[in-house]
């Protein structure tokens, strides 16, 4: 009987020791987990500005070259907000041969600035806002560009269309490209001021 009591005491001590060890291990793990959470840092990736976004997209390389040649990088990098109807490379390719090269010449600086700023509207107008404005204005909404001219926005087959001062038309082919100082809508044709 004495032997049974002694074995029972040892078993009881073993159970107590084991459970205390598990508790310490659990507390240790919990402490490690909370330390890991406390040390976890959040990396904030800031959205680039309009020039940064366009520069990061090969389909806007002609536009970016033109913006640099016109000295508009600083303007389009400012706080804004701006809405840019950005012609993609294919839009510039549609222009008559030599037009882009002619615009990039130093003597054409004023004309280049006028063409580029004609594609920019002050304020941030995402696609939903543009479509709502078109619908609330009997299917056409006129915006004044930074250049001072106007562009008429409308809808055709569910797509936003731009009509320039000369009657030329462009289609928004990619909407709502976010930038820190506004939004970009890619268009398939270069629109021209008067």
Helices and strands as residue ranges (DSSP letters): H 2-39, H 50-55, G 58-60, H 61-69, H 73-77, E 82-87, H 89-93, H 99-103, G 106-108, H 109-117, E 120-122, H 127-136, E 140-144, E 150-156, E 159-163, E 169-179, E 182-187
